[in-house]
Amino acid sequence: MSARKGINGHYLHQDVSQPQLSKDPPSSNHHKQGGWSSNYDATISYSKGRGMVVPLLLIASPFFAMVMVHTIINLDGKVTTLVDEIMKHGFISLLMKAWLPYMFGSAMAWKLIAPFCIFQLILMRVLPGKMTKGPVTPAGNVPIYKANGLLSFCVTVASFLIAAYIFEIFDPADVYDHYLEIIGALNLISLMFCLGLYFKGRFFPSSSDNGVSGNFIFDYYWGSELYPRVFGWDVKQFTNCRFGLMAWPLFILCFAAKQHQLHGLSDSMFVSVALQMIYVAKFFHWEMGYMKTLDIMHDRAGFYLVSKILWVVERLLRL
């Protein structure tokens, strides 16, 4: 048994006594590219057989996110109004209106995003939690996580309420007012972060579960590494759980604050927020179960998975 130690004390074990999960016989090509599993080979073949599907997803997704938020905030959520706008002014004009002014976010958006990111990274590191093993990977590695998700959820929500309503550091309604700028900033973060993960997995992998297909577009989309860790932080746990899912309760509290500011808090908003808070709390109670699902076990850390930084947040306005 060998182990690689992260800076925060987490380990990514390599259990040499475990059999390889892939039944494909090793070859020089597999060895060169990091020991792909058979299902990764199948995914590559499937994607290549679909031609332009992956490039179209990469190109369309950032624009789609901005258009959807623009429709909900500026067009009262009416698809008919969106269609009318496209017919009158053209689709390019719509993209320029919905995306160009917000593509780099804004000073306010970055001020809201950066402290949240830093706070979540700190909580992942310092809060206590049981060290829990994930499933054995195709290369025989065993990821290990700190199970402190529910405690992080409680600390995050409590800190948010204290900062907003006791110390009045910020106005929660500002999040809704700057939502397009936040989505623009998250668009940029997800695109650049996935690019960094591609190069990290190719040249500085965290474990032997890595490799590239030789097609940059596909590798950027699918990822070049199964369990990347940066300075000891697990990338998948951070992007999917501690950023995307942890932002969920804060955003809905901000939306409720905006409604209260404009019209007073409605019963339906109260019930919706309460049910979603229970749902997210339940998720973090079960977080270690999620780290053993197919999403985590088989999907590499590329645009397909890691862009949840953006998509969980964008989706909230449609709930």
N, C-alpha and C positions, 0 to 999 in steps of 0.2 A: 504494500500500500504506500503510495506516495501522495504528497499533497502540496498544493501551491497556496501560499498564504497571501491574503490581501492585507492592505494597510490597516483595515478596521478589524482585523482578527478573524475575518471570514475565510473559509477554505474552499477550494475547489478540488476535491479529492480525485485521484485517479486510482480506481480500484482495479489493479491488474489481475485480480482473481476472477473478476466478472467476465463472462464471455461477451464478445462483440454482438451488439444487437442486430447489426446488418449481417445478412447471410451472404452478401457478395464476397467472393474471395478477394484478398488484398492484391493490388497491382501497383505498378510503379506510378501510374497516374493517380490512383487513390492516395498513395503515400505523399506524392508531391503536393496534392491539393488539400491535405488535411484530413483524410479518412472520411469521405462523404458516406452518408447512410444511403441505403437503397431508395428510401422514399424521397431523398433530396434529388437523386438522379432522375426519379420518375417526375418530380416537380419540374425539373429543368426541361425534360422532354415535352411535358404537357405545355409549358409556357412557350417554348420555341415553336411548337406546333400551332400556336395561336397568333403568330406573327406580331401584329402591332398592338395587341391587347395591353401588354405591360407598359410600353411607351405612352399609350393613350391614357392609362390610369395615372401615370406619373404627371402628365401634362394637365389633365382635366381636374384632378382632385383639388389642387390649391385654388383654382378658379371657382370650382363648384362650391367650396366652403364659403368663399367670399360672397358669391351670388346668393346663396341660401340665407346668409345672415343679413345681407342687404335687403332681400325680399321681406324678411320677417320684421326688421327694425324700421326700414324706410318705406315699405309698401304695404304695411299692415298685414303681412303674411299672405297676401293675395297673389296667387299664381297668375290669375287673369290680368292683373295689373302688370306683372312682370312680362307677360306675353305682349301686352299692348306697348310697353316700353321698348321691347325688342323690335316690334314691327315698326314703330315710329322712328326710332333712332339707330337701330341696328345692334347686332350682338357685340361688335367690337366696342361701340360706344358704351354699352352696358358694362362690359368688363373694365373699361377705363374708369367708369364712374364708381363701380363697386370695389375695385381692387387697387388701382394705381395710387389713390391718395393714402391708402392704408398698408401698402405692401411692406413697409419697414416699421410698422407700428407707430408709436409716438412716445414721447418722453413719459407721459403718464402710464402708458401700457407697460413699458419696461420697468417703471417704478413699482408697478403692481406684480409683475411676473417674477422679477429677480428675487425680491425678499421671500416670496413663497417657495421658489426653488431651493434657495439656500436653507430656509427653515426646514423643509422636508428632508433634505440631505442630512442636516444635523440630527433630526429626530431618528432617522434610520440608523445613525451611528451611535447615539448616546442613550436612547431609551432602552430599558432592559427587555429581554425577550429570550425565549427558548431557541437554541440553535436547532434547526430542523433540516433534515436531508431531503433533497429532491430526488427524482427518479434517475436511474443510471442512464447515461447518454450512450449513443452509438459507439463512441470511442472509449467507453468505460469510465467516464468521469461522473462524479456525484456532486452536484451543486448544493451548497449549504446556505440557508437563509436564517436571518434573525426574525422570529415571529413576534413582532411588536406592532402589527398593523392596527389592531383595535385601540391600543393605547395611543398610538400616533393620531388616530382619528379623533379621539376624545381631547387630546392636547391641542390639536389643530383647531377644532371647532371652538373650544373654550378660549384659546388665544385670540381667535378672530373676534369673538364677541367682546372680550375684554378690551382689545385694541380699538374696536370700532365704537363701543357704547360707553365704556368707562373712561378710557384715556382719550377717546375721540381723535385718534391718530389719522384716521381716514373716514370718508363717508362711503358706506357700502353701495349707495346708489350710483356712485361714480363709475363702478364697474360696468353697469348697464350702459351708461352714457358713453363709455369708451370701448364698447364691446367689439365694434368693427376693427378698431386699432389693435385690440388684444388678439383677435383672430389673425390679423395681418402679421403681427409679431410671431405668433405661434406657427404660422405658415413658414416663415423664414427660419425659425428655430428648428422645426422638424426637417426641413430640406437640408439645412447645413449640418445638423446633428447626424442625420443618416449618412451623409457624405463622409463625415469623420469616422463613423462606425465602419464604413466600407474599408477605409484605409487602415483603421486599427485592426480589423479582423484579418486583413491581408498581410500586414507587416508586423503587427504587435499583438497576436492573439493571446487571449487569457488562458486557453486550454487547447487541446488537440482537436476539439470539435470546431473546425474552421475549414474554409476552402472557398475557391471561386470557380465559376464555370468558364471564364474567359470572355463572357459577354458582360460588359460593364453595366449596361442598363438593367439586365436581369439581376445581376449581383447587387446593385444598388437597391433594387426593389425587394428582393428576397433576403438579402443580408449575406455577409461573409463569415459570420460567427454565430454559434448557437447560444452561448452563455457569456457574452462580453461583460467584463468588469473594469471600471475605470476608477483608479485609486481605491479599490476595494469595494466600491458601490456596484451592486448588480444593476445593469442597465434595464433589463426587462422589468424587474420589480419596481424600479423608480418610474419609468415612463408609463407603464400600464396601471400600476397601483398607486404609487405615492405622488404622482403628478396628476395623471388623468382622472383617476377615481377619487383622489383626495380633493381635487379642485371642485368636483361635482357638488358636494354639500355647501361649499362656500359660495359658489355662483348662484345657487338657488336661494340662499339667504340674501344675497345681494339683489336678486330680482324681486324678492318679497319686500325688501327695503325700498326699492324704487316704486313699487305699487303703493306701498304705504305712504310714501312721500307725495304721490300724485292723487290717489283716490281713497286711501285707507286700505287696510288689509282685508281682502275678501275671505269668506269662509272657504271657498274653493282653493285659493292660493294656500291658505293655512294647511288644509288637508293634503294638498299635493306636496308641499314642502315636508310635512311630517312623514308621509309615506316614503318619500324618497330618502329622507334621513335614516329611517329604519332600514331601508333596503341597502344603503351604502354601509351602515354600521354592521349589518349582517354579512356583507361582503368581506369587510376587514376582519370580522370574527373568523371567517372561513378562508382568509387570504392564503394560508399555506396549502389549502386544498386547490386553490386556483393555480398555484405554482407547480401543480402536478397534472394540469390539464393539457390537452393536445396543443392549445395555443402556445404554451411555454415549452412543452417537450419537443415539438417538431418545427415550429416556426422560428426561423432565424431572426436576428435583430436587424431588420432592414426596414425600408419604408412601409412595407406591408403591415408590420407589427408596431413599429416604434412611432409611426405617425399618429398613434392614439393620443399623443401629446396634444394634437390638434383636434381630432375627431370627437373625442368625448366631450370636449368643451363646446365645439360647434353644435353638437347634437342637442345640447341642453335647451336651447331656445325653442326646439320643436317638441319638447315634452309637454 
